[in-house]
Amino acid sequence: MGEGEKAKLLQEVEEALETIRPYLQGDGGNITLLDITDDFVVKVRLEGSCHNCHLSMQTLKGGVEMVVKKTVPQIVEVVAVD
């Protein structure tokens, strides 16, 4: 993936995250986009109450990943890293 394509994807993923960020913040959490790998895996960091929440993986896969993949179909997965 070229730098221009990666920059465009990062912007599109960030815009997708902005649509769900208010819900995370409403529960005392947040999410930060860290990177997109060459094989189209989005790396994020869950923050605040989302970091230690027992439902964080459900939120990540059932909410965040679903919205990101719907908005940016090239993305194959969203993973949380520390």
Number of C-alpha atoms within 10 A of each C-alpha: 11 7 8 9 10 16 13 11 19 18 13 15 21 16 15 19 20 12 12 16 17 13 12 18 15 9 11 12 18 20 21 14 17 14 16 20 12 10 11 17 15 23 17 19 17 22 17 15 15 21 18 11 14 10 10 16 16 12 15 19 15 11 13 23 21 15 18 24 17 11 15 16 10 13 19 13 17 20 15 18 10 8
